[in-house]
């Protein structure tokens, strides 16, 4: 009697394993070939407003470039230019510029920013420390 029960249980387990191995999940259309579709951006197609109904702010390519420059400078700080030190104050989210001697020559700062590819970062992102 025990052998019959073990055989029935064994056959049942084998049948369940076979079903699990051969089973293919189906999508909502009944198609067993599940396809993963990733969103793509097609050139020339303009993005429409969000699904919430609220207008999404649009940024110009120049604003995107300025944001990239700001991010790059934040990650590079502190920077010692020789004349002054640019440090990121994360508490105030602002760059602190301190001269190594005397006061900061703002013209030298703007020249340094321009020469190093940070020309689009606005003056409001800097605080001068005496």
Phi, psi and omega in degrees: 000316179296324179294323180294319180294316178297322179294317180296316179296318179298314179296321179296316179297319178297317180297317179297317179297318179297316179298316180296323180287328184266348183287131176246126179292148181247146177277186184297333181275358182086004180278128181277352177269097180280127181246134176264121182248122178258144181293142178234155178255121181264126179302139178091348179265127180269136179288136179268175182301162182292168180288345181280346182096347180278143177289136176269136179294139178258140179245143178281161175302326179293321178294322176296318180294319179296320178295322177295317179296319180298316179297316180297317180293321178301317182286339181273340184292148003280147181235128176257111183270352185105315178267327182208168180242130176256120181236148179265123174262100184288336178295318180262352184052059180210152176275133175256127182246124181232130179287147177287326175219135177073221180251161181287128173274104185297328178296320177295322178298310182296323176296317180296317179299315181297315182293334183257012173084024179242030188291342183269356180284127185280160183296335181294348179272002183239141174234131184263124181259128180267000000 
